[in-house]
Amino acid sequence: MKRPPPHQSRKKPPRSEKAAAGLPSEKDILEFIATSPGVVGKRDIARAFGLKGNAKIGLKALLKDLEQKGTLDRKGKRLASSSSLPPVTVLEITSIDDDGHAYAVPTDWNMANGDPPTILIVEDRKSPQPSPGIGDRVLARLEALPAGKKSVLGYTYQAQVMRPLSREALRIVGIYRQGPGAHGRIIPSGKKDRYDYHVPHGEDGGAEDGELVSAEVTKPASRGLPQARIRARLGNARDPRNTSLIAIHSHGIPDQFPQAVLDEVQHLRLFSPQHREDLRHLPLLTIDPADARDHDDAIWAAPDDDPQNVGGHKVIVAIADVAAYVKPQSALDREARRRGNSTYFPDRVVPMLPERISNDLCSLREAEDRPALACHMVFDRNGRKLSHRFTRAIMRSAAKLAYEDAQAAIDGRGSDKARMMLEPALRPLWAAYATLSHAREQRGPLELDLPERKILLDEAGNIARVVVPERLDAHRLVEEFMIQANVAAAQELKKRKTPLLYRVHEEPSQEKLRTLADFLKTVNIPFALGQVVRSKHFNRILSQAKDTPHERLVHEVVLRSQAQANYRHENAGHFGLSLADYAHFTSPIRRYADLIVHRALISACKLGHDGLSPQDIADLVDTADLISAAERRSMVAERETVDRMVAAHLSGRLGTSFKARISGVVGAGLFVNLLDTGADGFVPVSTLGRSFYVLDDVRHALVSSETGETFQLGDIVDVKLTEVAPVKGGLKFDMLSDGKKGAKPPRIGRHRVRRPERPRRR
């Protein structure tokens, strides 16, 4: 930074008695630094006080003395008072009061000077940036308050946010190791972390050797190790119940509710049944996973008694009325928006809303009155929707059933409770679903078959087993009813021109379609470019691959060709579901987008005074970006946690061979997915054989340039576990299988891979 001439920017320093004798006093120096703009160095002080010759040597000794006493901090050539803050600095939000005011502390503070000052964040309502939440970091411009105001207001500075900062770049999570003397080291948990972090004396936060810790980077790597300061001790790294904490803290997922939110929840009033449609006489059912703790949707169906709609059905999808409790701009609302969604780990849930709301007030419990937003739909005998309407209702769930129990009752088995609901509720639901299935087939949504694994834990938090839950008609039934309600919500709001958040899934890009077409040629499946692509075209591809050796591979490549779904305030349709209008309406307990849609329906259908607020509408674009990012954050955190848990589960099985499927191909080697546990790992190219291997992007394969031996995406292979990093969730394997026989790759369009240094088979 270029220093402006002293006469333009530096105030004339005070002259004490000591200064007159040659050197300025400590007070003079500190006051000069505090009142000077920009960067202050030794040269600036010497120039300002007119010091020359030997006086400069005396100034150097004085500044060094002030540093040793802790009065001054030095960063390179920059000097600053250790008890004051620069005009622009990095702050971390530590609390939010009942009125929504955020308070912060400086991230760079010498604790030898006592507790850091409290700083009020002055919010700029015109700023397009979302309000910062607890734990967020911002670059801010500070203004010190006069001494009289400090004691009255309880904070010493106020600050204007200049821009938010990426927390991921400044935060690490890892295992603390006590080194010789008072220093320590953090072994980071991230797979991409290249260095350990040095923890200087006094920066360990009291952590003990082997503890899992969260830390902030205080000095990047230059000639030595980067440095970090421990901010939180997370517990014993060997305790499997702490594994999910790594992802929670490394991705900045808020897992503690601010006191203002908890206080607000405690003072919530129960909903009023007035002005609500009474649905308590209908046998509405909740059908969820057996281990579900909250229940936010209930369903009912019956034959339509309208003589003009013979063979048709009436359907009600009743959704928990979260908007009755979470009001716009409340502390609850701000926190829910910041979280975006609930995050689900094998051992815990980080909820979007406090437990009193998600598991009590808004959970559609069996035989208890609950408020609901009900979507009434009428379908004809072919499953075509004839009409819909929305009401605010009071309901009482007739039964809480698991998917498996509902299916068993339909199949002639099931529990006593499920069989009791067979005639009044389950059979009419299945009859309605049968007609909706006809319409679904005509619509042709993308039918990818990629089963998901579920981890089951024992009481100690270790993996007991990994299962692939069976896909039942009960799952498909509930899914289809939810889709229809989501469509009705989007159509209603679109018709009434009410702002909302759409769930958007765009068609694949032309580049991805060209890549897919090139691949399909290699497995003799035609795919014409230039056509208007519909999901049914992809279903035709999947159908042609059925019962062939390429079936799983084709499913994988088709999935990779798809765009990622997100939230937007503008409609672009849902390609995967083959729907023109789609919004998320059915899960307001765990998704903020659904809460916004509920408020929009309340406003549009005149169902109350707690609909969309002007601020909701003004923030809609930012909210879409915010919750889309939160969704991606949760997906990554959930996947990383599963990787770490499975790696810990396999840590005692080094040298064991496994069946695996190749799930990714790059020049450096192969990503594989174990068939029994679903664990992901990497096979370096060096274990494939003593040959040059060429990356064939079109076929998603590594091919020997000498023999044509091929390892392709989707192949089933045998691998041997050679390395485990539980904290990072990393697994490394050697290849045991031979590749498929094939032709040598063409020279055009291939990437050559270096010759391995060691043989494959041992």
N, C-alpha and C positions, 0 to 999 in steps of 0.2 A: 504494500500500500504506500503510495507516494505521500510524503509528509508535506503539508502546506507550510509556507513560511510562517515563522512565529508571529509576525505582526498581523497576519491575517486570521489566525485561528487560535492562538494560545493567549489566554488571559495573562496579564502581567502578574507574576507571582508575588505573594506577600514577602516582606523583608523583616525577618526577626533579628534579634540581637546577634544570634549565632550566625545568621546569614551575613550580617555586616562584617563579622570577623572572617568570613571566607566561605563557609558552607551553609546551606539552608538547614533549617531544623527538620526533624522527622515530621512534625506537624505540617511544615511548609510543603514538603515533598508529597505527603499523602493528600493534602488539599489540592495541590497542583494536578496530580494524577486523576483525582476524582472529578475535577471540573474541566478537564481537557477532552475535547472530542478526538475520535480516532485512536490510533495506537501511540502509546507513550514509551519511549526508550531512554537510555542513559544520555544519549546525545541531545534529546529534546530538553531534558532537565538541565543539562550543562548550559545549553544555549539560552534557556529561559532565565536562568539565574546568573548569567554572565560569567560562568566559571571557565578558567583557562589554566593551562600548565599543570602545576602540582595540585591545584584545586580539583582538577578532574580525577586525579589519583585518590584524593580524599573522598570525593563523591562515590567512586567505585567501592571503596571500603565501607562507606556508610550504607550504600544500597545492599551490599552483601550482608552487613550486620542486620539490616531490616528483614532480609530474607530468612536468615537463620533464626531470628526471633519470631518468624511467622507473620510479621506485619505486612510483608509484601509477597506476592506470588510472581514468579517469572516463568514465561512460556516463550522459549527462544529469546528474542530481543525485546519482547513485550513485557511491561511491568504493570501490575495492577494491585490496588489495595486488597488485602485478603479479607477485609471486613466490608467491602463494598462491591457492587456489581457493575460491569460495563454497561453502556447504554443499550447494546444489543447482545442477547445471550440466549442459550438454550434452556428451556424450562420443561419440567415434567408436571403434568396435572395430578394433584394428589387428592382432591376432594371437590364435591359439588354440593352446594347447600340447597335448602328447600326451594329457594327462588330461582335455582338454575345457575347461580353464579359459580364459576370455576376458580379454584385456587391452585397455585403452583409453587414449586421450589426450584431453585437453580440446580441443574445437574452437576455442575462443576463448583463444588463448595468445599472449602477446607474445614472439616469438622473440629479442628483445633480451636476455631473461633466460635464454637458453640453451635446451636441449632441454626439451620439455614433460615433466611427471612421468608415470611409468607407473602405471596404476590397475588393480587387480584387480577384475573384476566378480564379485560374490558372488551366485550364482544361487539364486533362490527356486523350488524344485522344485514348489511348490504353485501357482505362477502359471500361468494359462491361456495366457500369451503364449509363442510359440516362442522358443528360445534365440537371442540375437542372433548374427549372423555377421559375418565380416570386412567392413568398410565400412559396416555398419549404424550408425545413430545412435540414442542413447537419452538420455532425461532421467533423471538418476540423483542419488541422495542420497549425498554423500561423507563419508567418515570418515578423517581424517588419522592415520597410524600414528605411534606414539612413535618418537623418533629412533633408539633401539636396534634396533628391528625393521626399519627402512627399509634399512639396509645389509645385513642378513642375508637378507631376503626378495627384495630387488631391486626392490620397488615401494614407492611412498610413500603411496598411498591405497588404500582399498578402497571399493567403491561398490555400492549396491543399486539395481537398475533400477526406476524408477517407471513408465515407459511408453516404448514405442518411438516414434520420430519418423519422419515421412515424409521419405525421402531426396530424392524428386523436388522437394519444395518448397524444398530448400536447395541443389540441385545444378544447374549449367548446363554445357552444352558449346557451344563456339563458336570463332570465329576471333579471335585476339588481334591487335590493331592498336596499334602503338607510337605514342603521341601526343607532343606537344611536351613537352620536359623529361623527367622521370622517370615520368610517368604514362602509362597505357595504357587501352585500351578493349576489351571483348569484344563481338563481334557474335554473339548467341546463335543456335543452330541450330533452336530450336523454332518451329513455325509460329505459335504463339499468343503468343510473346514480344513484348511491345510496346516494350520499351526495350533499348538497349545497356546494358552494365554498365561502370562506372568502376573501374579497377584502380589503387589508390593506390600511391605510391612504396614499394618494398620488398615488394609483394604479388604481383609478376609471376612469381615462381618461375623466373626466368631465361629466360622465353619470348621468342622472337623474332617479329618482325613477320610475320604471315601463317601462324603455326602454329595448329594445332588444339589446343585446351586444354580441360581439365576444371577447373571452378572451383566454389567454394562461395560462396553469397550471404552477405555479412557485414552488409549494411545494406540494408533495403528502400527502395523509392522513396518519397520524401516531397516535398521541394521540388526536389531535384536527381535525378540519375541514381542508381539503386541501385548499391551497391558489391559487389565480389567479390574473392576471393583465389584465385589460381591454385594448384591442388593437383597437377596432372599435365600434362605436355606430351605430346601424342598423336602428333605428327608433322606433316608437310607437308599442309596442307589440300587441295592440288592433287593429291596422290597418291590415285588411286581406291582403292588397297588400304587406305586409312585410313577410307573412308566408313562401313564397318560399325562402326568404333570410336565414332562419334557416338552411335548407338543403344545400344551396349553400355554406355557411360558415362552417358548421360543417363537410362537406365532402371535403372541399378544392377545390370546382369547380371554376376555374378561370372565373370571370365574368366581368373583366375590361381588355381591350387590352392595352399592353404596348405602350408607345408613339412611339417607333421605328416602331411598326406594323402600327399604324395609319398614321405615316408619309410616310411609304412605300406605303400604299394604296392610299394616295393622289397623289402620283407620278406615278401611274400605267398608262401605255399607252394602248389605245384601241387596240383590236386585229386586225391583218392584214387579209384581205380576200384572200390574195394571197395563192396559193397552197392549196386551200380548195375546196372540192366538193360543188357545189351550189345546195342546196335543197329547195331554196325559192319558187320554183314553185309547191311544193307538199303541200297538206293541212295537215301538221303535227299539232296535237292537244296536249295541256296539259290538263290532267284530274286529278284533285286533290281535297282534301277537300275544302269546301266552304270558310273556314277561312285561307287557306294557304297563306303565304306571299312570299315564294320563290317557284320557279318551275324549277326543275332540270331535268325533263324527258318529252319527247314528243314522240308520237307514230303515225304511219301511216301504212296502209295495203291496198293491192289491189290484185285482182286475178292475178295469174302468167300467162303471155302471152306466155310462152314457151309451144309449142304443146306437148312436152315430159312430161309435168307436168299438165295435165288436172285436174282441181279441186283443184290445189295447190294455195298457196298464197305467195306473197312477203310482207315482214314486215320490217319496219325500226324503231328502237328504238334509238332516238337521245338524248344524255345526255350532259348537260352543260359542256363545255370544261374548267374546273377549272384550269387545268394544264397550260393553256395559260397565266394565271395571277399569279398563286402561284408557284414560281420557287423553285427548291430544295435548301435547306440551307439558304433561305431568312428568314428574321424575320417573315414574314407571315407563312412560312412553319414550322418553329420551334414552333410557337405558336399553329398552327393547330395540329401538332403532339402531343404536350403536352396536348391539350384538348381532342383529340381522336375522339370526336363526339359532336354534338349539344345535349343539354339537354332541354327537353320540360316539362314545368310546366303549370298548368291551366291558370296562369296569365301572364306568360312571357316565352321567349325562351332565353337560354344562348347559343349563336351560336358558332360554331367552327370557322367561318370566319367572319370578319367585315361585317356590313350591306351593304356597298358599293359593295361588291362582291356578297354576298348571295342574296340580294334583288334587285340588279341593274345589274352590269356588267355580272354576270353569270346566272341571272334568265331569263328563256325563256319566256319573256314577249310577250304578244299578239301584232302582227304586228310590231315587232322590230327585226332587224338583230342581231343574236347572234352566237357566235362560239359554235360548238358542236362536240362531238366525236360520230360518227354514227355507229351503228351495223346493217348491212344489212343481213337479213336472208331469206331463201327460204324454205318453208314447202310443203310437198306433201299433198294429199287429206286426209290422215290419221293423219296429224299433226306431221309427222316425219321430223326433220330438215335435209335438203339435203345439204345445204351449208351456209356459213356465211363469211362476210368480214367486216373489220373496215376501216373507212375513217375519216379524219378530214374535217368538213363541216362548211358551213354557212347556217343558217336556219332562218325562220321567222314563228313563231307560227300563224296558221290561226285562232285559237280561244282558249280562256281560259275557260274551262268548269268545273263545279263541278260534282262530281260523280252522284248526284241526278238529275242534269239537263240532263246529257248525257243519263242516264237510262230512264228518262221521255220522251225524244225525241224518243228513240227506242220503247217505249211503246205507242207512239201516242200522247204524250203531250209535255211538255217542253217549254222553252222560244223560242222566235223568232230566237235568235242566234243559239241555239242548233238545231232547226229544219232546219235552213239553211245549217248546216253541216251534215245533215242526209245522203243524197245521196253521196256527194263527200268524206265523211270521216267515219261517224259513222257506216253505214251499212257494208262497207267493213271490218271495224275493228271487228264487231260482227261476220261476216262470217268467218274471219280468226280464231277468238277465238273458234268458234264451232269446227273447225278441231283440234285445239290445245287441246281442252277439251278431245277429244277421246284419244290422246296420253297421256294426264295426267292420265286418268282413267287406261290405260294400265300400266303406271309407278307405280301407287298406292302410292302416298305420304300420309303421316299421316294426317288423316282428323279429328282432334279434334275440337269439337264444344264448345268453351268456350267464350261466348260473352264478350266483354270489354265495360265498362261504360265510358262515357265522361261527365266531369263536365262543366256546363255552368255557367258563372259568370255574375252578374249584374254590373252596372257602378261603384259601390263602391267596387267591388272585392269580394263580398259575393256570396255564392252559390245560384243561381237562381233555378236550377233544375239539376237532374242527369238523363241522357238518355242513352239508349243502341242503338247506330246507327244501322239501318237495313243493313244487309249484302246483297249487290246488285250484279248483274252480272257485273256491271261496275267496282266494286272493284276487282272481280275475274279476269276480262279481263286484267286490268292494271297489276295486280299481276303476271299473267301468262306470259305476255309479258316481264316483268322485269326479271322473273326467266330465261326465254329463253336467254335473253341478257347476264345475269350473267354466264350462262352455256357456251355460246359461248366465252366469255372473258377467262374463265378458260381453255377451250379446246384449244383456240388459243395460249395462253401463254405456256401451257403444251407442245403442239406440237413443239413450237419454243424453248423450254427449257429456258425460260426467268424467272428469279426470280419474285415471286409475293406473295401476301398474300391470302391464301385460306380461305373461310368461312367453318369451319369444324364443323360437328355435328356427334359425334360418336354414335355407337349403345349402348344400355343400358348395364350396367355391369351385370355379372352373378349373383351377389348378389341381385341387383334390380329385375332381372328377377325371381329369386326364390321367393322373397317377393311378386311380382305380381302374380305368379302362386298360391301361398298359399292363397292370397286374392280371386282370381277368383274361387277357389274351394268353397268358402263360398257362392257364388252367382250362383253356378252350371254352370260356363262357363269353358270349357276345354282349357288348354294351355300346350302344350308339351314342356318340357325343353330338351335341347340338340340339338335342330334344329338350322340351320343357320337362325337367326331372320331377317325378312324384315319388312318394315313399313306396308306392306299389311297384315301381321299377326295381327298387332294391329288394323287395320281397320276391320278385321274379328271379333275381340273381340267387338269393338264398335258397329258393326252391330248386333251382337247377343244381346247386351244390349239395343238396340233401342226399345222404347215404353214399357220398363219395369220399375218397381219402382227403379231399380238400375242404370238407364241410366246415370244420372248426376254423381253419385258416381264412376262408372266405368271410365268415362272421366277423373275425378279428379285423380284417382289412376294411370291410364295409363300415364297422364301427369307427375306425380311424379316419374315415372319409367325412364323418359328420361334423357339423359345427357344434359349438358348445352353447347350451341354452343359457339365457340370462333374463334379467328383468329390464323392462323399458317402459317409458311413459307413452311411447308410440307403438302402434300395432304393426307387426310384421309376420303374424301367423306362427303356427307351430308345425314345422315340416314333419317331424318324427311322428306326430299324432295325426297328421293330415287334417288339420283343423285351421280354419281361417281366423277364428277368434278364440283366445284362450287366456285365462287368468287364474291365479292360485287363490282359491276361496276356502278350501276345506281344512286347513291346518293353522288357524290363527294362534294356537298355543305355542307353536314351534317355528312359525315363519312370520316375519314382519310384513312381508308383501300381502299376505292374506288379511292381516288386520287393516291395512290400507284399503283393500277391496271391500271389506265389511263396512268400513266407514263410508266409502263411496256409495254402497248400496243403501245405507241408512239415509244418506242425503238425497240420493236420486229417487228413492221410493217413499220418501217422507215418513220414515219409521222412527224418528226421534230427533233430538237436538244435539246428539253426540256423534254426528257424522264427520265428514272431512272438514278440517279447520282451514282457514286461509293460509296458515303456515304450512300445513300438509301439502296443499296445492303448490305453493311457492317452492317447496323443497323437493318436489316430485322427481325431478331429474337427478338431483344429488342423492336422493334416497335410493333410486334405482341403481346407481353406481355403487353406493355404499353397501347395499345388501347383496348385490352380485359378487362383490369382492369378498364379503363375509362368507358367502356360500362356498366360494373357491377355497378360502382359508380353512373352513371346516373340513372340506373334502381332503385336502392335503394333510391336515393334522390327524384326521381319522386313519388315513392310509399309513402315515408314518408310525402311529402308535401300534397298529396291527403288525407292521414290519418289526418293530422293536420287541413286541411280545413274542412273536414267533421266533425271532433270532435268539432270545433268551431261552425259549423252549428247546431249541436245537443245539444250544451251546455245549451240551454234554455228548453230542453225537458226531464229533469230528471223525472223519474217515468213513462215515456211513454213506452208502450209495442210495440214491433216490430216483424214482421216476419223475420226470419233469416235462413240461411243454415249453418250447421256445416261444417267448412272449415279446421279444424285441431283438432287432439285429442292427448293430453298428459296426464301424470299422474295427473298433478295439475288441469286439467279442460279442457274446450273446447274452441277453437277459432271459432267465428261465423262471418258470413258476412251478413249484412242486405240486404234484397231483394230490398228495394226501393232506397237506396243511395249507396250501395256497400261498406258501412263502415265496417271496421274490428274491432272486439272487443273480449273480453275474458269473459268466464263464469267460475268462480271458482268451483271446485268440491264441495265446501261447500254448494252450492245452489241446488244440485241435489237430496238431500234427506238424511234421517238418516240411511244410509246403507254404508257398505264397497263397494267401486267401484274398479273394477279390469281393468287395461289397457290391452286390447286385441290388440296386435300389428298387428296380421294377419288381423283382421276385421276392424282395425282402429276405435276402439270403446271403450267406458267405459261401463262396465257391472256390475250390482249389483251382489255381491256374494251371496246375500240372496234371491233375487226375480228374477234375470235374466233380470231386466229392463235394456234396452240398449240405449245408445246415440251413433250414428254412423256417421262417415264422410258422408256428403251429406244429412243428415236428415233435414227436414224443421221443425223448432221449433218456439215457442213464447218465447221472452225474454223481460226483463224489464231493462231499462237503470238506473243504480244506481250511476255511477261515471263517470265524464268527466275530462280529463286533456288536454285542447286544445293545449298547447305549446308542450307537448310530443306526442300528437296525440293518446292518450290512451282512450279507452272506456271500462267500466266494466259493466256486465249485471248479473242479476239473471235469472235462468231458471224458466219458468212458465209452460212449457209443461211436460207431462209425457213421459217417454221413451217408446220405442217399447217393447212389450212383447217378452221374449226370454228365452232360457235355461240358467241355471247357468254356468259360465265359467269353463273350465277344470282347474285342479290345475297345470298342466304342462305348462310352457311357458307363464305364466301370471305374471303381476306386480301388487302387492297389493297397493291400495291407502288408505290413512288414513281415519278414520271415520270422517265425517263432524260434526261440532259442532252446526250447526243451521239447522232448517228445510227448505225445499224448498219453499213450496207454502204459500202465505200470503194472 
